[in-house]
C-alpha cells in the first residue's frame, strides 16, 4: 500500500502488478475464501448458541437460522470496518476469556488416567498432515483483509507495528496455550470443539455465549468486506453514501 496508496483491496493490488486478468483471478479466490469462511463462522455460531441453551431441545439448524436472521443480518448493515472498531475489543476479550476458562477448568480437573499423547500420532497419513497444515493456514490467513484495514486507518503506516507487536504475538500465544493445555489434559480424546469438554453447567453456558459473540464479530469483519465488494460491483456510486 505504501507503493500504491490507491490499493483498497487485493484485487486492486493484483491489477496494479499484473493487469485486469490477474485482478479477476485474485478476486475470485479471495471472495470465495471469504464465503467459505463465513459459512464456517455461521455453523460455529449456531453450534455455540445451541450449547449455551443446551436445556432447550432444538437441533442446530434453527439455532443457526436465529444467528443469521436475528443477529448477523441486522449488524451486517454497518458500512465500514471502522464502524466495528469497538466490537473488535469485545471480540478479543471474549475469546481470551473463553480460552482461559476452558484451560483453567482442564487444569483444575487434572490429567485423567489413560490419556494418550504422542509427539507424532501413530498411523499418520498424508491427508491428515495436509488437514493439520490447512488448519494452521486458516488460523493465520488474514492477509487478504490487510489492505481494507489499512485503508480505514488514520495512520496506515502504523499497521506493521500493530501486526508485529500486537496481533501476531496475541494469536500465537492463544493458539499455543490452548492447544498445549488441551492436548496434554485430553490427548486423543480432545473434541473438535474444545468447549465440548466442559460440563453441562454455568461454565459451558458462559463459554458458549462468549464463543458465540466472538464468532458473530468475526463474521461481521469479513462479512463487511464481502458486502462492500458486492456493493461496489452493483452500486459503486453509493458505496460511501451516508443517506
Secondary structure, DSSP 8 states (H G I E B T S, - for coil): --S-TT--SHHHHHHHHH-HHHHHHHHHHHHHHHHHHHHHHHHHHHHHHHHHTTTS---HHHHHHHIIIIIIHHHTT--SGGGGHHHHHHHHHHHHHHHHHHHHHHHHH---TT----SS-TT--HHHHHHHHHHHHHHH--GGGHHHHHHT-TTGGGHHHHIIIIIHHHHHHHHHHHHHHHHHHHGGG--SSGGGGS-TTHHHHHHHHHHHHHHHHHHHHHHHHHHHHHHHHH-GGGTT---
